[in-house]
Amino acid sequence: MTEKELHLLGFDKEFIDEYEGDETYYYYYEIASGLSLISCSSEDVEDHMWYVEVFNTEPSIRFTEFGQLQGLINLLTSAVVKWVI
């Protein structure tokens, strides 16, 4: 998927190290506490194509297609229980 598609899905851009002019970054999307999605770093992008993984899983769960990732995000965010105080 492209960087533009990550923006469309609502991912936040995070810089790994802003020191000495290094602009390595990745994208992050938190669905709920303990459940997040993270992209590869900008250094690992090949042919302008990004991938996204479910954060901190073994084995890795990886998405490369915009439509599949959009469906997953829609499904998970619609199931989040919102507490009313």
Secondary structure, DSSP 8 states (H G I E B T S, - for coil): --HHHHHHHT-EEEEEE-GGG--EEEEEEEEETTEEEEE--GGG-BTTB--EEETT-SS--EE--HHHHHHHHHHHHHT------
